[in-house]
Amino acid sequence: MATIPTFKTLEDLQQRKAELHDAIHEEGQQVSKLWHGLADPKPASTKGELVANLIANSITAIDAFLLVRKLMKTYGSLFRRKKR
């Protein structure tokens, strides 16, 4: 279990705050790098991989379209304006 640091002066508190701010900023940069690494598409090295990626992306797009259509059919009445 972590111990709670004790601070004797305001400068100690400000120094700890600055240290924590720097640590949070560094971790945020690491998370950002990892997140962008997940979103970057991997380049296909062969024509077979290119075709496989194209088919996979097409299936994903069709699946997303069908999901939105199903959700709008089920819950679409929530978003329609009611006539007065």
C-alpha positions as CSV (number, residue, x, y, z in Angstrom):
1,M,0.0,0.0,0.0
2,A,1.3,3.4,-0.9
3,T,2.3,5.8,1.9
4,I,1.0,9.3,2.0
5,P,3.8,11.8,1.8
6,T,3.9,14.6,4.3
7,F,4.8,18.1,3.3
8,K,6.4,20.6,5.6
9,T,6.4,23.6,3.4
10,L,4.4,25.0,0.5
11,E,7.5,24.6,-1.8
12,D,7.5,20.8,-1.0
13,L,3.9,20.6,-2.1
14,Q,4.5,22.6,-5.3
15,Q,7.5,20.5,-6.1
16,R,5.5,17.3,-5.7
17,K,2.7,18.7,-7.8
18,A,5.2,19.5,-10.6
19,E,6.6,16.0,-10.4
20,L,3.1,14.5,-10.7
21,H,2.2,16.8,-13.5
22,D,5.3,15.8,-15.5
23,A,4.7,12.1,-14.8
24,I,1.1,12.4,-16.0
25,H,2.2,14.2,-19.1
26,E,4.8,11.5,-19.9
27,E,2.2,8.7,-19.4
28,G,-0.3,10.6,-21.6
29,Q,2.3,10.8,-24.4
30,Q,2.9,7.1,-24.1
31,V,-0.8,6.3,-24.3
32,S,-1.1,8.6,-27.3
33,K,1.7,6.8,-29.1
34,L,0.1,3.4,-28.4
35,W,-3.4,4.6,-29.4
36,H,-2.1,6.1,-32.7
37,G,-0.2,2.8,-33.3
38,L,-3.4,0.9,-33.0
39,A,-5.3,3.1,-35.5
40,D,-2.6,3.1,-38.2
41,P,-3.3,0.7,-41.0
42,K,-0.6,-1.8,-41.7
43,P,0.6,-1.6,-45.3
44,A,0.1,-4.8,-47.3
45,S,3.3,-6.3,-48.7
46,T,1.7,-8.6,-51.2
47,K,-1.3,-8.4,-53.6
48,G,-2.9,-11.2,-51.6
49,E,-2.7,-9.2,-48.4
50,L,-4.0,-6.2,-50.2
51,V,-7.1,-8.1,-51.4
52,A,-7.6,-9.6,-48.0
53,N,-7.5,-6.2,-46.4
54,L,-9.9,-4.8,-49.0
55,I,-12.4,-7.6,-48.3
56,A,-12.0,-7.3,-44.5
57,N,-12.6,-3.5,-44.7
58,S,-15.6,-4.0,-47.0
59,I,-17.1,-6.6,-44.6
60,T,-16.6,-4.2,-41.7
61,A,-18.3,-1.3,-43.6
62,I,-21.3,-3.6,-44.5
63,D,-21.5,-4.8,-40.9
64,A,-21.5,-1.2,-39.6
65,F,-24.2,-0.2,-42.0
66,L,-26.4,-3.2,-41.1
67,L,-25.9,-2.4,-37.4
68,V,-26.9,1.2,-37.8
69,R,-29.9,0.2,-39.8
70,K,-31.0,-2.3,-37.2
71,L,-30.5,0.2,-34.4
72,M,-32.5,2.9,-36.3
73,K,-35.3,0.5,-37.0
74,T,-35.5,-0.5,-33.3
75,Y,-34.8,2.9,-31.6
76,G,-35.5,5.3,-34.5
77,S,-38.7,6.5,-32.8
78,L,-36.7,8.1,-30.1
79,F,-35.0,10.5,-32.6
80,R,-38.1,11.5,-34.6
81,R,-39.9,14.7,-33.9
82,K,-43.4,14.4,-32.7
83,K,-46.1,16.5,-34.5
84,R,-48.0,18.8,-32.3
